[in-house]
Amino acid sequence: LWDAESGQEIRSFAGHQSVVASVAFSPDGRHLLSGSWDDSLLLWNAETGQEIRSFAGRHGPVASVAFSPNGRLLLSGTWDQTLRLWDAETGQEIRSYTGHQGPVAGVAGSPDGRRLLSGSDDHTLRLWDAESGQEIRSFAGHHGPVASVAFSPDSRRLLSGSYDQTLRLWDAESGQEIRSFAGHQS
């Protein structure tokens, strides 16, 4: 954890046994979440540096993590091609979302908490109903693995970043690509 103003390290968090692939702040800033190739997610107290809870399973390396907007739910994307929703308080898995044909490398929750978004090595994004677990729509157009995904503040647009060196902006309702952004060299 770093101080943005001074550049000084505030605290180090140790507990994973392999690469830490993804990290996130809770909406209130009091907790941190980390996902690792050791197949676990760890929830941390940002102030003390203490591990609060481990969310472990035999699901493969964790590539991406995120908090829900209210901070009570956690998302993880794993190499077993699954997006998972967890209860931050109990540590229990609430639901899993399957349909990708490759590791899930990017996850995000909509600002209203009703939808989830996943991006995968299978070159697609998938939009999910958080409550039912049903896939709403799949988005295809990238020519490489999708590494990162995000919702717009109004949840009407989706953004993806890919190994194909592009970002793509999507209409969440229609599934149509709005625009492609090219300029990165990797």
N, CA, C and O of each residue as an XYZ file, in Angstrom:
744
protein
N       0.865     -1.169      0.000
C       0.000      0.000      0.000
C       0.903      1.220      0.000
O       1.847      1.306      0.785
N       0.604      2.175     -0.896
C       1.475      3.327     -1.093
C       0.738      4.638     -0.824
O      -0.471      4.729     -1.038
N       1.461      5.641     -0.359
C       0.925      6.985     -0.223
C       1.086      7.677     -1.578
O       2.205      7.854     -2.060
N      -0.029      8.065     -2.185
C       0.016      8.643     -3.531
C       0.751      9.979     -3.555
O       1.396     10.311     -4.550
N       0.665     10.735     -2.492
C       1.280     12.066     -2.448
C       2.802     11.992     -2.284
O       3.544     12.641     -3.021
N       3.258     11.198     -1.315
C       4.692     11.155     -1.014
C       5.434     10.065     -1.781
O       6.648     10.151     -1.966
N       4.713      9.046     -2.225
C       5.362      7.923     -2.885
C       5.933      6.897     -1.916
O       6.588      5.942     -2.334
N       5.688      7.091     -0.636
C       6.218      6.186      0.378
C       5.324      4.963      0.559
O       4.100      5.040      0.456
N       5.977      3.829      0.834
C       5.226      2.628      1.145
C       4.621      2.767      2.533
O       5.311      3.117      3.490
N       3.327      2.491      2.634
C       2.629      2.548      3.918
C       2.696      1.196      4.616
O       2.992      1.111      5.808
N       2.414      0.134      3.852
C       2.316     -1.185      4.449
C       2.509     -2.247      3.376
O       2.173     -2.039      2.210
N       3.046     -3.368      3.779
C       3.186     -4.520      2.897
C       2.279     -5.629      3.423
O       2.150     -5.806      4.635
N       1.658     -6.369      2.525
C       0.730     -7.441      2.876
C       1.295     -8.749      2.339
O       1.409     -8.927      1.127
N       1.643     -9.648      3.222
C       2.236    -10.920      2.813
C       1.357    -12.062      3.277
O       0.876    -12.073      4.410
N       1.155    -13.017      2.398
C       0.342    -14.174      2.752
C       0.134    -15.118      1.592
O      -0.137    -16.301      1.796
N       0.255    -14.617      0.381
C       0.106    -15.471     -0.790
C       1.371    -16.297     -1.003
O       2.463    -15.920     -0.578
N       1.195    -17.423     -1.668
C       2.305    -18.334     -1.920
C       2.769    -18.302     -3.370
O       3.624    -19.096     -3.763
N       2.211    -17.387     -4.176
C       2.582    -17.285     -5.579
C       2.283    -15.861     -6.049
O       1.998    -14.977     -5.241
N       2.352    -15.652     -7.357
C       2.133    -14.344     -7.978
C       0.805    -13.747     -7.532
O      -0.221    -14.428     -7.545
N       0.821    -12.473     -7.136
C      -0.411    -11.738     -6.867
C      -0.801    -11.076     -8.185
O      -0.136    -10.152     -8.654
N      -1.895    -11.566     -8.776
C      -2.274    -11.160    -10.129
C      -3.243     -9.989    -10.171
O      -3.324     -9.299    -11.187
N      -3.988     -9.743     -9.079
C      -5.001     -8.696     -9.098
C      -5.279     -8.201     -7.686
O      -5.246     -8.968     -6.723
N      -5.553     -6.903     -7.582
C      -5.869     -6.293     -6.284
C      -7.010     -5.287     -6.453
O      -7.236     -4.766     -7.544
N      -7.725     -5.023     -5.351
C      -8.817     -4.049     -5.392
C      -9.036     -3.453     -4.008
O      -8.820     -4.113     -2.992
N      -9.471     -2.187     -3.985
C      -9.923     -1.513     -2.767
C     -11.418     -1.728     -2.609
O     -12.142     -1.755     -3.604
N     -11.896     -1.882     -1.377
C     -13.331     -1.868     -1.124
C     -13.831     -0.443     -1.355
O     -13.046      0.500     -1.261
N     -15.125     -0.266     -1.656
C     -15.644      1.083     -1.904
C     -15.405      2.073     -0.760
O     -15.233      3.267     -1.005
N     -15.393      1.588      0.484
C     -15.159      2.483      1.620
C     -13.675      2.634      1.951
O     -13.320      3.392      2.854
N     -12.806      1.925      1.236
C     -11.364      2.036      1.447
C     -10.830      1.320      2.665
O      -9.635      1.401      2.949
N     -11.688      0.617      3.398
C     -11.254     -0.032      4.634
C     -10.667     -1.425      4.418
O      -9.951     -1.943      5.274
N     -10.972     -2.023      3.274
C     -10.504     -3.380      3.006
C      -9.824     -3.459      1.645
O     -10.067     -2.647      0.752
N      -8.969     -4.459      1.519
C      -8.281     -4.750      0.270
C      -8.558     -6.199     -0.088
O      -8.770     -7.040      0.785
N      -8.553     -6.473     -1.365
C      -8.745     -7.832     -1.848
C      -7.609     -8.158     -2.799
O      -7.236     -7.336     -3.636
N      -7.063     -9.350     -2.671
C      -5.992     -9.780     -3.571
C      -6.301    -11.172     -4.092
O      -6.853    -12.016     -3.385
N      -5.931    -11.391     -5.348
C      -6.095    -12.699     -5.968
C      -4.752    -13.182     -6.466
O      -3.952    -12.402     -6.981
N      -4.507    -14.473     -6.311
C      -3.177    -15.004     -6.589
C      -3.222    -16.289     -7.407
O      -4.236    -16.984     -7.468
N      -2.101    -16.571     -8.021
C      -1.936    -17.834     -8.740
C      -1.848    -19.011     -7.774
O      -1.782    -20.159     -8.215
N      -1.844    -18.749     -6.447
C      -1.880    -19.840     -5.473
C      -3.311    -20.352     -5.250
O      -3.570    -21.102     -4.309
N      -4.230    -19.938     -6.123
C      -5.640    -20.362     -6.120
C      -6.479    -19.712     -5.024
O      -7.557    -20.215     -4.709
N      -6.019    -18.617     -4.439
C      -6.772    -18.014     -3.343
C      -7.034    -16.525     -3.553
O      -6.334    -15.834     -4.293
N      -8.078    -16.069     -2.862
C      -8.341    -14.647     -2.683
C      -8.119    -14.372     -1.201
O      -8.475    -15.194     -0.356
N      -7.535    -13.230     -0.884
C      -7.369    -12.838      0.510
C      -7.998    -11.472      0.715
O      -7.811    -10.558     -0.088
N      -8.751    -11.345      1.809
C      -9.356    -10.078      2.212
C      -8.528     -9.527      3.363
O      -8.229    -10.240      4.321
N      -8.156     -8.240      3.261
C      -7.243     -7.614      4.212
C      -7.864     -6.386      4.856
O      -8.699     -5.706      4.259
N      -7.440     -6.114      6.090
C      -7.754     -4.850      6.743
C      -6.703     -3.844      6.266
O      -5.513     -4.021      6.527
N      -7.134     -2.797      5.573
C      -6.188     -1.845      4.982
C      -5.418     -1.068      6.039
O      -4.271     -0.680      5.813
N      -6.037     -0.840      7.188
C      -5.403     -0.048      8.245
C      -4.343     -0.835      9.002
O      -3.252     -0.325      9.259
N      -4.660     -2.077      9.360
C      -3.741     -2.864     10.185
C      -2.831     -3.778      9.380
O      -1.769     -4.174      9.861
N      -3.232     -4.115      8.169
C      -2.464     -5.048      7.367
C      -2.762     -6.503      7.665
O      -2.139     -7.395      7.090
N      -3.710     -6.753      8.561
C      -4.042     -8.121      8.941
C      -4.951     -8.787      7.909
O      -5.843     -8.159      7.340
N      -4.699    -10.068      7.688
C      -5.581    -10.857      6.834
C      -6.875    -11.114      7.588
O      -6.850    -11.579      8.727
N      -8.003    -10.815      6.962
C      -9.308    -11.027      7.579
C      -9.846    -12.408      7.228
O     -10.353    -13.129      8.087
N      -9.726    -12.763      5.958
C     -10.347    -14.000      5.494
C      -9.665    -14.486      4.228
O      -9.194    -13.701      3.406
N      -9.627    -15.800      4.096
C      -9.137    -16.419      2.874
C     -10.310    -17.089      2.173
O     -11.127    -17.764      2.799
N     -10.377    -16.890      0.870
C     -11.410    -17.506      0.046
C     -10.673    -18.480     -0.867
O     -10.183    -18.108     -1.933
N     -10.607    -19.705     -0.437
C      -9.803    -20.666     -1.180
C     -10.685    -21.782     -1.720
O     -11.673    -22.181     -1.103
N     -10.305    -22.259     -2.867
C     -10.988    -23.392     -3.452
C     -10.014    -24.074     -4.373
O      -8.854    -23.674     -4.473
N     -10.466    -25.069     -5.025
C      -9.615    -25.746     -5.994
C     -10.080    -25.339     -7.387
O     -10.477    -26.169     -8.205
N     -10.016    -24.042     -7.621
C     -10.543    -23.490     -8.861
C      -9.450    -23.022     -9.811
O      -9.747    -22.530    -10.899
N      -8.212    -23.166     -9.422
C      -7.115    -22.712    -10.254
C      -6.693    -21.305     -9.897
O      -7.316    -20.653     -9.059
N      -5.646    -20.843    -10.528
C      -5.132    -19.502    -10.257
C      -6.198    -18.421    -10.437
O      -7.033    -18.491    -11.340
N      -6.148    -17.426     -9.560
C      -7.074    -16.293     -9.622
C      -6.403    -15.193    -10.435
O      -5.317    -14.726    -10.090
N      -7.061    -14.786    -11.516
C      -6.490    -13.794    -12.427
C      -7.027    -12.386    -12.198
O      -6.359    -11.406    -12.527
N      -8.243    -12.278    -11.629
C      -8.858    -10.962    -11.481
C      -9.804    -10.942    -10.291
O     -10.494    -11.925    -10.020
N      -9.834     -9.807     -9.574
C     -10.726     -9.642     -8.426
C     -11.373     -8.255     -8.458
O     -10.839     -7.317     -9.049
N     -12.535     -8.148     -7.807
C     -13.231     -6.863     -7.697
C     -14.222     -6.925     -6.541
O     -14.681     -8.000     -6.156
N     -14.546     -5.748     -5.992
C     -15.605     -5.602     -4.995
C     -16.888     -5.183     -5.688
O     -16.853     -4.518     -6.723
N     -18.028     -5.574     -5.112
C     -19.307     -5.028     -5.551
C     -19.382     -3.586     -5.066
O     -18.621     -3.203     -4.178
N     -20.286     -2.771     -5.628
C     -20.386     -1.369     -5.216
C     -20.670     -1.169     -3.719
O     -20.233     -0.177     -3.135
N     -21.395     -2.101     -3.102
C     -21.670     -1.963     -1.667
C     -20.593     -2.596     -0.794
O     -20.646     -2.476      0.430
N     -19.617     -3.267     -1.402
C     -18.507     -3.855     -0.663
C     -18.817     -5.164      0.021
O     -17.927     -5.750      0.637
N     -20.046     -5.648     -0.062
C     -20.427     -6.879      0.638
C     -20.171     -8.135     -0.177
O     -20.151     -9.244      0.358
N     -19.976     -7.950     -1.478
C     -19.737     -9.097     -2.350
C     -18.402     -8.936     -3.062
O     -17.948     -7.821     -3.316
N     -17.786    -10.061     -3.378
C     -16.494    -10.075     -4.056
C     -16.625    -10.880     -5.338
O     -17.409    -11.826     -5.415
N     -15.853    -10.495     -6.335
C     -15.819    -11.211     -7.611
C     -14.426    -11.764     -7.834
O     -13.430    -11.139     -7.471
N     -14.368    -12.937     -8.432
C     -13.076    -13.479     -8.836
C     -13.210    -14.149    -10.200
O     -14.221    -14.781    -10.506
N     -12.181    -13.997    -10.996
C     -12.082    -14.697    -12.279
C     -10.913    -15.639    -12.205
O      -9.821    -15.251    -11.788
N     -11.130    -16.881    -12.609
C     -10.104    -17.898    -12.422
C      -9.782    -18.639    -13.716
O     -10.505    -18.559    -14.708
N      -8.675    -19.359    -13.662
C      -8.198    -20.110    -14.820
C      -9.112    -21.279    -15.161
O      -8.974    -21.862    -16.236
N     -10.047    -21.642    -14.276
C     -10.955    -22.749    -14.586
C     -12.155    -22.272    -15.409
O     -13.168    -22.964    -15.509
N     -12.022    -21.070    -16.002
C     -12.999    -20.523    -16.943
C     -14.277    -20.031    -16.265
O     -15.331    -19.963    -16.897
N     -14.184    -19.688    -14.978
C     -15.362    -19.342    -14.193
C     -15.229    -17.982    -13.503
O     -14.158    -17.598    -13.035
N     -16.357    -17.274    -13.457
C     -16.513    -16.066    -12.647
C     -17.247    -16.497    -11.390
O     -18.243    -17.217    -11.467
N     -16.760    -16.059    -10.223
C     -17.402    -16.440     -8.968
C     -17.762    -15.208     -8.149
O     -17.062    -14.196     -8.159
N     -18.892    -15.333     -7.435
C     -19.384    -14.291     -6.537
C     -19.297    -14.834     -5.117
O     -19.762    -15.938     -4.836
N     -18.695    -14.045     -4.221
C     -18.439    -14.477     -2.841
C     -19.086    -13.512     -1.846
O     -19.250    -12.326     -2.133
N     -19.447    -14.028     -0.688
C     -19.928    -13.205      0.418
C     -18.707    -12.784      1.233
O     -18.003    -13.630      1.784
N     -18.461    -11.480      1.307
C     -17.261    -10.976      1.993
C     -17.280    -11.281      3.482
O     -16.228    -11.488      4.087
N     -18.461    -11.311      4.075
C     -18.584    -11.511      5.520
C     -18.376    -12.971      5.920
O     -17.670    -13.256      6.888
N     -18.980    -13.885      5.187
C     -18.925    -15.296      5.577
C     -17.830    -16.075      4.869
O     -17.399    -17.119      5.357
N     -17.376    -15.582      3.725
C     -16.384    -16.302      2.948
C     -16.980    -17.374      2.056
O     -16.247    -18.112      1.397
N     -18.290    -17.467      2.026
C     -18.961    -18.500      1.228
C     -19.116    -18.080     -0.230
O     -19.349    -16.910     -0.533
N     -18.982    -19.051     -1.119
C     -19.268    -18.804     -2.526
C     -20.782    -18.733     -2.694
O     -21.500    -19.638     -2.268
N     -21.261    -17.672     -3.306
C     -22.696    -17.484     -3.523
C     -23.138    -18.120     -4.830
O     -24.160    -18.804     -4.890
N     -22.350    -17.883     -5.881
C     -22.752    -18.338     -7.207
C     -21.530    -18.393     -8.108
O     -20.573    -17.641     -7.927
N     -21.576    -19.295     -9.081
C     -20.551    -19.316    -10.115
C     -21.223    -19.123    -11.465
O     -22.378    -19.503    -11.661
N     -20.487    -18.530    -12.386
C     -20.994    -18.189    -13.710
C     -20.080    -18.862    -14.730
O     -18.893    -18.549    -14.823
N     -20.650    -19.785    -15.487
C     -19.841    -20.547    -16.430
C     -20.328    -20.336    -17.860
O     -21.512    -20.092    -18.097
N     -19.418    -20.431    -18.786
C     -19.740    -20.255    -20.193
C     -18.521    -19.923    -21.023
O     -18.496    -20.165    -22.230
N     -17.499    -19.362    -20.372
C     -16.268    -19.053    -21.099
C     -15.535    -20.339    -21.477
O     -15.689    -21.379    -20.837
N     -14.734    -20.233    -22.534
C     -13.957    -21.373    -23.009
C     -12.461    -21.166    -22.756
O     -11.624    -21.838    -23.359
N     -12.137    -20.235    -21.865
C     -10.759    -19.968    -21.489
C     -10.736    -19.309    -20.120
O     -11.789    -18.940    -19.602
N      -9.553    -19.153    -19.518
C      -9.444    -18.491    -18.224
C     -10.121    -17.119    -18.213
O     -10.083    -16.388    -19.204
N     -10.740    -16.781    -17.082
C     -11.385    -15.476    -16.913
C     -10.350    -14.521    -16.334
O      -9.937    -14.655    -15.182
N      -9.935    -13.545    -17.159
C      -8.828    -12.657    -16.796
C      -9.275    -11.288    -16.315
O      -8.474    -10.559    -15.729
N     -10.534    -10.913    -16.544
C     -11.027     -9.609    -16.121
C     -12.437     -9.732    -15.579
O     -13.267    -10.424    -16.169
N     -12.728     -9.063    -14.447
C     -14.068     -9.078    -13.857
C     -14.437     -7.675    -13.394
O     -13.576     -6.880    -13.018
N     -15.744     -7.388    -13.429
C     -16.248     -6.104    -12.930
C     -17.715     -6.251    -12.565
O     -18.432     -7.072    -13.136
N     -18.149     -5.447    -11.607
C     -19.558     -5.375    -11.228
C     -20.121     -4.039    -11.668
O     -19.430     -3.022    -11.615
N     -21.384     -4.035    -12.105
C     -22.013     -2.775    -12.511
C     -22.217     -1.883    -11.293
O     -22.336     -2.387    -10.176
N     -22.260     -0.565    -11.488
C     -22.443      0.354    -10.365
C     -23.704      0.084     -9.542
O     -23.719      0.340     -8.338
N     -24.765     -0.431    -10.179
C     -25.990     -0.726     -9.434
C     -25.985     -2.135     -8.830
O     -26.924     -2.508     -8.127
N     -24.942     -2.911     -9.098
C     -24.807     -4.241     -8.526
C     -25.663     -5.316     -9.172
O     -25.662     -6.453     -8.702
N     -26.385     -4.999    -10.222
C     -27.306     -5.960    -10.835
C     -26.664     -6.844    -11.893
O     -27.170     -7.926    -12.193
N     -25.555     -6.390    -12.459
C     -24.917     -7.138    -13.528
C     -23.431     -7.309    -13.247
O     -22.810     -6.524    -12.531
N     -22.885     -8.372    -13.842
C     -21.460     -8.657    -13.734
C     -20.906     -8.784    -15.143
O     -21.621     -9.131    -16.083
N     -19.615     -8.496    -15.267
C     -18.955     -8.556    -16.555
C     -17.676     -9.367    -16.406
O     -16.938     -9.214    -15.433
N     -17.425    -10.227    -17.381
C     -16.199    -11.017    -17.374
C     -15.551    -10.965    -18.748
O     -16.233    -10.894    -19.770
N     -14.235    -11.000    -18.757
C     -13.453    -11.070    -19.987
C     -12.535    -12.268    -19.908
O     -12.037    -12.608    -18.834
N     -12.308    -12.914    -21.047
C     -11.614    -14.193    -21.019
C     -10.573    -14.344    -22.121
O     -10.549    -13.600    -23.102
N      -9.719    -15.336    -21.917
C      -8.752    -15.730    -22.936
C      -9.441    -16.270    -24.194
O      -8.796    -16.429    -25.230
N     -10.749    -16.553    -24.109
C     -11.477    -17.036    -25.286
C     -11.863    -15.901    -26.243
O     -12.607    -16.116    -27.200
N     -11.346    -14.675    -25.974
C     -11.514    -13.490    -26.826
C     -12.883    -12.830    -26.661
O     -13.221    -11.940    -27.441
N     -13.690    -13.242    -25.657
C     -15.025    -12.673    -25.482
C     -15.184    -12.003    -24.128
O     -14.424    -12.243    -23.190
N     -16.214    -11.145    -24.061
C     -16.739    -10.605    -22.814
C     -18.108    -11.248    -22.641
O     -18.774    -11.584    -23.619
N     -18.519    -11.416    -21.393
C     -19.863    -11.914    -21.129
C     -20.490    -11.063    -20.040
O     -19.858    -10.738    -19.035
N     -21.750    -10.709    -20.263
C     -22.541     -9.924    -19.319
C     -23.503    -10.874    -18.626
O     -24.186    -11.665    -19.276
N     -23.554    -10.790    -17.289
C     -24.320    -11.741    -16.485
C     -25.323    -11.012    -15.608
O     -25.092     -9.878    -15.191
N     -26.440    -11.675    -15.332
C     -27.375    -11.223    -14.313
C     -26.834    -11.727    -12.976
O     -26.707    -12.933    -12.764
N     -26.515    -10.793    -12.076
C     -25.863    -11.165    -10.822
C     -26.747    -12.069     -9.963
O     -26.249    -12.986     -9.310
N     -28.043    -11.815     -9.962
C     -28.966    -12.552     -9.102
C     -29.248    -13.965     -9.613
O     -29.163    -14.928     -8.852
N     -29.573    -14.088    -10.867
C     -29.976    -15.398    -11.397
C     -28.793    -16.242    -11.860
O     -28.887    -17.469    -11.912
N     -27.681    -15.590    -12.196
C     -26.534    -16.307    -12.727
C     -26.617    -16.548    -14.221
O     -25.727    -17.171    -14.800
N     -27.665    -16.066    -14.848
C     -27.852    -16.279    -16.279
C     -26.993    -15.336    -17.106
O     -26.815    -14.169    -16.757
N     -26.463    -15.858    -18.208
C     -25.737    -15.018    -19.154
C     -26.750    -14.173    -19.915
O     -27.723    -14.696    -20.458
N     -26.515    -12.857    -19.952
C     -27.387    -11.937    -20.681
C     -26.938    -11.826    -22.127
O     -27.756    -11.853    -23.046
N     -25.641    -11.701    -22.319
C     -25.126    -11.463    -23.667
C     -23.628    -11.771    -23.714
O     -22.918    -11.624    -22.719
N     -23.169    -12.197    -24.876
C     -21.756    -12.387    -25.139
C     -21.319    -11.355    -26.181
O     -22.076    -11.033    -27.097
N     -20.115    -10.848    -26.040
C     -19.575     -9.816    -26.931
C     -18.317    -10.361    -27.593
O     -17.348    -10.696    -26.911
N     -18.331    -10.451    -28.914
C     -17.187    -10.978    -29.655
C     -16.687     -9.927    -30.635
O     -17.481     -9.187    -31.215
N     -15.379     -9.861    -30.818
C     -14.785     -8.906    -31.748
C     -13.293     -8.759    -31.553
O     -12.577     -8.363    -32.472
N     -12.819     -9.079    -30.353
C     -11.377     -9.026    -30.113
C     -10.688    -10.179    -30.842
O     -11.286    -11.228    -31.082
N      -9.415     -9.962    -31.190
C      -8.621    -10.967    -31.880
C      -7.547    -11.542    -30.960
O      -6.545    -12.090    -31.420
N      -7.770    -11.409    -29.665
C      -6.857    -11.933    -28.671
C      -7.565    -12.018    -27.330
O      -8.698    -11.552    -27.205
N      -6.924    -12.601    -26.327
C      -7.519    -12.695    -25.002
C      -7.942    -11.327    -24.460
O      -7.265    -10.322    -24.681
N      -9.066    -11.307    -23.752
C      -9.549    -10.084    -23.099
C      -8.972    -10.062    -21.687
O      -9.254    -10.948    -20.880
N      -8.172     -9.054    -21.397
C      -7.435     -8.993    -20.134
C      -8.095     -8.114    -19.078
O      -7.843     -8.284    -17.885
N      -8.942     -7.173    -19.510
C      -9.501     -6.212    -18.564
C     -10.870     -5.744    -19.041
O     -11.093     -5.571    -20.239
N     -11.797     -5.538    -18.082
C     -13.154     -5.085    -18.413
C     -13.624     -4.045    -17.399
O     -13.159     -4.010    -16.259
N     -14.566     -3.191    -17.843
C     -15.118     -2.166    -16.955
C     -16.502     -1.747    -17.438
O     -16.815     -1.836    -18.625
N     -17.324     -1.286    -16.493
C     -18.624     -0.684    -16.782
C     -18.478      0.830    -16.811
O     -17.655      1.384    -16.083
N     -19.267      1.509    -17.646
C     -19.391      2.966    -17.554
C     -20.203      3.273    -16.298
O     -20.898      2.390    -15.794
N     -20.134      4.505    -15.777
C     -20.882      4.842    -14.555
C     -22.386      4.595    -14.663
O     -23.026      4.291    -13.656
N     -22.970      4.718    -15.869
C     -24.405      4.485    -16.036
C     -24.720      3.050    -16.467
O     -25.883      2.728    -16.707
N     -23.721      2.193    -16.567
C     -23.839      0.779    -16.936
C     -24.321      0.545    -18.366
O     -24.588     -0.599    -18.734
N     -24.438      1.577    -19.171
C     -24.936      1.420    -20.532
C     -23.848      1.048    -21.527
O     -24.136      0.552    -22.616
N     -22.597      1.289    -21.147
C     -21.474      0.942    -22.012
C     -20.487      0.073    -21.251
O     -20.370      0.148    -20.028
N     -19.779     -0.754    -22.014
C     -18.771     -1.646    -21.454
C     -17.458     -1.372    -22.164
O     -17.439     -1.005    -23.339
N     -16.360     -1.554    -21.442
C     -15.041     -1.327    -22.007
C     -14.211     -2.587    -21.812
O     -14.260     -3.221    -20.757
N     -13.450     -2.942    -22.839
C     -12.579     -4.111    -22.748
C     -11.201     -3.774    -23.297
O     -11.058     -2.984    -24.231
N     -10.195     -4.390    -22.696
C      -8.812     -4.286    -23.160
C      -8.310     -5.669    -23.480
O      -8.594     -6.624    -22.756
N      -7.549     -5.787    -24.582
C      -7.185     -7.113    -25.068
C      -5.712     -7.225    -25.446
O      -5.014     -6.232    -25.651
N      -5.274     -8.474    -25.527
C      -3.941     -8.773    -26.033
C      -3.800     -8.369    -27.496
O      -2.682     -8.318    -28.008
N      -4.908     -8.078    -28.181
C      -4.831     -7.647    -29.585
C      -4.438     -6.171    -29.707
O      -4.476     -5.594    -30.793
N      -4.058     -5.570    -28.568
C      -3.541     -4.196    -28.494
C      -4.626     -3.134    -28.657
O      -4.312     -1.974    -28.923
N      -5.892     -3.508    -28.502
C      -6.977     -2.538    -28.624
C      -7.836     -2.499    -27.376
O      -7.866     -3.433    -26.574
N      -8.541     -1.371    -27.243
C      -9.665     -1.252    -26.326
C     -10.902     -1.237    -27.205
O     -10.864     -0.745    -28.332
N     -11.992     -1.773    -26.693
C     -13.250     -1.720    -27.431
C     -14.351     -1.267    -26.496
O     -14.439     -1.698    -25.347
N     -15.197     -0.377    -27.027
C     -16.338      0.166    -26.299
C     -17.585     -0.494    -26.861
O     -17.770     -0.544    -28.077
N     -18.441     -1.002    -25.983
C     -19.602     -1.792    -26.383
C     -20.891     -1.185    -25.829
O     -20.888     -0.560    -24.769
N     -21.981     -1.376    -26.554
C     -23.305     -1.035    -26.060
C     -23.825     -2.242    -25.281
O     -23.995     -3.320    -25.850
N     -24.079     -2.065    -23.981
C     -24.461     -3.196    -23.133
C     -25.809     -3.775    -23.530
O     -26.017     -4.982    -23.403
N     -26.719     -2.953    -24.001
C     -28.060     -3.415    -24.343
C     -28.109     -4.188    -25.656
O     -28.710     -5.259    -25.731
N     -27.477     -3.645    -26.683
C     -27.551     -4.276    -28.002
C     -26.437     -5.292    -28.252
O     -26.578     -6.180    -29.092
N     -25.348     -5.159    -27.530
C     -24.200     -6.029    -27.753
C     -23.301     -5.565    -28.880
O     -22.315     -6.229    -29.200
N     -23.625     -4.440    -29.483
C     -22.855     -3.935    -30.616
C     -21.597     -3.201    -30.162
O     -21.593     -2.522    -29.135
N     -20.535     -3.351    -30.941
C     -19.321     -2.582    -30.694
C     -19.574     -1.144    -31.145
O     -20.006     -0.908    -32.273
N     -19.304     -0.193    -30.265
C     -19.475      1.230    -30.575
C     -18.228      1.773    -31.252
O     -18.308      2.504    -32.239
N     -17.070      1.405    -30.706
C     -15.815      1.982    -31.195
C     -14.647      1.116    -30.748
O     -14.696      0.476    -29.698
N     -13.605      1.106    -31.558
C     -12.357      0.449    -31.227
C     -11.275      1.529    -31.073
O     -11.232      2.491    -31.839
N     -10.428      1.357    -30.097
C      -9.342      2.302    -29.825
C      -8.019      1.591    -30.034
O      -7.702      0.644    -29.314
N      -7.248      2.033    -31.005
C      -5.953      1.417    -31.315
C      -4.841      2.426    -31.109
O      -4.997      3.601    -31.442
N      -3.730      1.984    -30.570
C      -2.600      2.869    -30.341
C      -1.529      2.207    -29.497
O      -0.350      2.543    -29.604
N      -1.936      1.270    -28.661
C      -0.960      0.533    -27.859
C      -0.148     -0.400    -28.752
O      -0.626     -0.855    -29.791
N       1.074     -0.674    -28.336
C       1.964     -1.546    -29.087
C       2.136     -2.909    -28.440
O       2.960     -3.715    -28.873
N       1.361     -3.156    -27.414
C       1.438     -4.435    -26.711
C       0.138     -4.658    -25.968
O      -0.025     -5.679    -25.301
